[in-house]
Amino acid sequence: QLVQLIKTKEPKIQVDELTLNDSDEAWFIEVASEVFHAANNNTFFPCPGWQRSGCEYRRVCRY
């Protein structure tokens, strides 16, 4: 299940059923592992776009 809080004038909760297979799970484990190792090594990848304005690392980012 994917449970989301929808921020509108009157907030609501939206619940969606997800169908995942073994390939989806393997992909998630691979990505989560890469993120974990990057964080442990203080390696942060630049993310171009509007999201950068709120990033706490924007002053030291080389992007």
NURO-422478 format. One record per residue: x, y, z of N, C-alpha, C, O in turn; residue number from 1. Coordinates in Angstrom, 2 decimals. Layout:
<nodes>
((X,Y,Z),(X,Y,Z),(X,Y,Z),(X,Y,Z),NUM)
...
</nodes>
This chain:
<nodes>
((0.83,-1.18,0.00),(0.00,0.00,0.00),(0.87,1.25,0.00),(1.95,1.28,0.59),1)
((0.38,2.25,-0.67),(1.00,3.57,-0.65),(-0.01,4.51,-0.03),(-1.08,4.75,-0.60),2)
((0.33,5.05,1.13),(-0.58,5.94,1.85),(-0.02,7.35,1.75),(1.13,7.60,2.11),3)
((-0.84,8.28,1.25),(-0.40,9.65,1.04),(-1.34,10.63,1.73),(-2.56,10.44,1.74),4)
((-0.76,11.67,2.30),(-1.54,12.78,2.83),(-1.58,13.84,1.75),(-0.54,14.38,1.37),5)
((-2.75,14.14,1.24),(-2.92,15.12,0.18),(-3.18,16.49,0.82),(-4.18,16.68,1.52),6)
((-2.25,17.42,0.58),(-2.35,18.75,1.18),(-3.17,19.66,0.28),(-2.64,20.29,-0.63),7)
((-4.44,19.72,0.55),(-5.35,20.61,-0.17),(-6.09,21.45,0.87),(-5.79,21.37,2.06),8)
((-7.04,22.24,0.43),(-7.79,23.07,1.36),(-8.37,22.22,2.49),(-8.31,22.60,3.66),9)
((-8.91,21.08,2.13),(-9.36,20.09,3.11),(-8.49,18.85,2.93),(-8.75,18.06,2.03),10)
((-7.47,18.67,3.78),(-6.55,17.54,3.62),(-7.30,16.20,3.62),(-8.32,16.03,4.29),11)
((-6.76,15.28,2.83),(-7.36,13.96,2.79),(-6.25,12.92,2.70),(-5.11,13.24,2.34),12)
((-6.59,11.69,3.03),(-5.65,10.59,2.94),(-6.03,9.74,1.74),(-7.19,9.36,1.58),13)
((-5.05,9.46,0.90),(-5.28,8.65,-0.30),(-4.50,7.35,-0.14),(-3.30,7.38,0.13),14)
((-5.17,6.22,-0.32),(-4.53,4.91,-0.20),(-4.60,4.23,-1.56),(-5.68,4.04,-2.13),15)
((-3.43,3.86,-2.09),(-3.35,3.17,-3.37),(-2.74,1.79,-3.15),(-1.79,1.63,-2.39),16)
((-3.31,0.81,-3.81),(-2.76,-0.55,-3.77),(-1.68,-0.67,-4.84),(-1.87,-0.23,-5.97),17)
((-0.55,-1.25,-4.48),(0.56,-1.41,-5.41),(0.79,-2.89,-5.69),(0.65,-3.73,-4.80),18)
((1.14,-3.19,-6.91),(1.51,-4.55,-7.27),(2.99,-4.52,-7.63),(3.38,-3.91,-8.62),19)
((3.79,-5.18,-6.82),(5.23,-5.21,-7.05),(5.67,-6.65,-7.30),(5.07,-7.60,-6.80),20)
((6.73,-6.79,-8.10),(7.25,-8.13,-8.37),(8.68,-8.22,-7.85),(9.21,-7.27,-7.27),21)
((9.31,-9.37,-8.06),(10.67,-9.58,-7.57),(11.66,-8.59,-8.18),(12.61,-8.18,-7.52),22)
((11.44,-8.21,-9.43),(12.31,-7.25,-10.09),(12.23,-5.88,-9.42),(13.25,-5.21,-9.25),23)
((11.03,-5.48,-9.04),(10.85,-4.21,-8.34),(11.58,-4.22,-7.00),(12.23,-3.24,-6.63),24)
((11.46,-5.32,-6.29),(12.12,-5.43,-4.98),(13.64,-5.40,-5.14),(14.33,-4.75,-4.36),25)
((14.16,-6.11,-6.14),(15.61,-6.13,-6.38),(16.11,-4.73,-6.72),(17.18,-4.33,-6.24),26)
((15.36,-3.99,-7.54),(15.75,-2.62,-7.89),(15.80,-1.74,-6.65),(16.75,-0.99,-6.45),27)
((14.77,-1.84,-5.80),(14.74,-1.03,-4.59),(15.92,-1.34,-3.68),(16.55,-0.43,-3.15),28)
((16.22,-2.61,-3.50),(17.33,-3.00,-2.63),(18.64,-2.46,-3.18),(19.49,-2.00,-2.41),29)
((18.83,-2.51,-4.49),(20.05,-1.99,-5.11),(20.18,-0.49,-4.90),(21.25,-0.01,-4.51),30)
((19.12,0.25,-5.15),(19.15,1.71,-4.98),(19.36,2.08,-3.51),(20.16,2.96,-3.21),31)
((18.64,1.43,-2.61),(18.77,1.72,-1.18),(20.19,1.43,-0.71),(20.74,2.18,0.11),32)
((20.79,0.37,-1.21),(22.17,0.03,-0.84),(23.14,1.11,-1.32),(24.04,1.50,-0.58),33)
((22.97,1.58,-2.56),(23.83,2.64,-3.08),(23.69,3.93,-2.28),(24.69,4.59,-2.01),34)
((22.49,4.28,-1.92),(22.25,5.48,-1.12),(22.90,5.33,0.26),(23.54,6.26,0.75),35)
((22.74,4.18,0.87),(23.33,3.92,2.19),(24.85,4.07,2.14),(25.43,4.73,2.99),36)
((25.48,3.44,1.14),(26.94,3.52,1.04),(27.41,4.94,0.72),(28.43,5.38,1.25),37)
((26.69,5.65,-0.11),(27.05,7.03,-0.43),(26.98,7.91,0.82),(27.86,8.73,1.06),38)
((25.93,7.74,1.61),(25.77,8.54,2.83),(26.88,8.22,3.83),(27.39,9.12,4.49),39)
((27.24,6.95,3.94),(28.31,6.57,4.87),(29.66,7.12,4.45),(30.54,7.33,5.29),40)
((29.84,7.35,3.14),(31.11,7.88,2.63),(31.07,9.38,2.41),(31.98,9.95,1.81),41)
((30.00,10.04,2.91),(29.82,11.48,2.72),(29.88,11.87,1.25),(30.42,12.92,0.90),42)
((29.32,11.04,0.39),(29.25,11.30,-1.03),(27.83,11.73,-1.35),(26.87,11.00,-1.11),43)
((27.69,12.91,-1.90),(26.37,13.43,-2.23),(26.37,13.81,-3.70),(27.27,14.49,-4.17),44)
((25.36,13.38,-4.42),(25.28,13.63,-5.85),(24.45,14.89,-6.11),(23.40,15.07,-5.50),45)
((24.92,15.76,-7.01),(24.18,16.98,-7.30),(22.85,16.66,-7.99),(22.73,15.70,-8.74),46)
((21.90,17.48,-7.71),(20.57,17.34,-8.30),(20.18,18.68,-8.90),(19.73,19.57,-8.17),47)
((20.35,18.86,-10.22),(20.00,20.14,-10.81),(18.50,20.38,-10.78),(17.71,19.43,-10.83),48)
((18.12,21.62,-10.71),(16.70,21.95,-10.74),(16.28,22.79,-9.56),(17.11,23.20,-8.74),49)
((14.99,23.04,-9.48),(14.45,23.90,-8.43),(14.65,23.32,-7.04),(14.61,24.07,-6.06),50)
((14.85,22.02,-6.92),(15.01,21.40,-5.61),(16.27,21.90,-4.89),(16.34,21.86,-3.66),51)
((17.25,22.36,-5.65),(18.52,22.78,-5.06),(18.37,23.97,-4.13),(19.17,24.13,-3.21),52)
((17.37,24.81,-4.33),(17.25,26.03,-3.53),(17.07,25.72,-2.05),(17.43,26.54,-1.20),53)
((16.53,24.58,-1.71),(16.31,24.22,-0.32),(17.32,23.23,0.22),(17.19,22.77,1.36),54)
((18.33,22.90,-0.57),(19.31,21.89,-0.16),(20.30,22.47,0.85),(20.85,23.54,0.64),55)
((20.50,21.74,1.93),(21.43,22.22,2.96),(22.89,22.16,2.52),(23.75,22.73,3.18),56)
((23.18,21.48,1.41),(24.55,21.36,0.92),(24.83,22.27,-0.27),(25.90,22.16,-0.88),57)
((23.91,23.15,-0.62),(24.06,23.95,-1.85),(25.31,24.83,-1.83),(25.85,25.14,-2.90),58)
((25.77,25.23,-0.67),(26.96,26.10,-0.61),(28.25,25.35,-0.91),(29.22,25.94,-1.37),59)
((28.27,24.05,-0.65),(29.47,23.26,-0.90),(29.35,22.39,-2.14),(30.28,21.66,-2.49),60)
((28.20,22.46,-2.79),(27.96,21.63,-3.98),(28.80,22.14,-5.14),(28.90,23.35,-5.36),61)
((29.39,21.23,-5.89),(30.21,21.61,-7.03),(29.40,21.68,-8.31),(29.96,21.98,-9.37),62)
((28.14,21.42,-8.25),(27.33,21.39,-9.47),(27.08,22.77,-10.00),(26.41,22.93,-11.02),63)
</nodes>
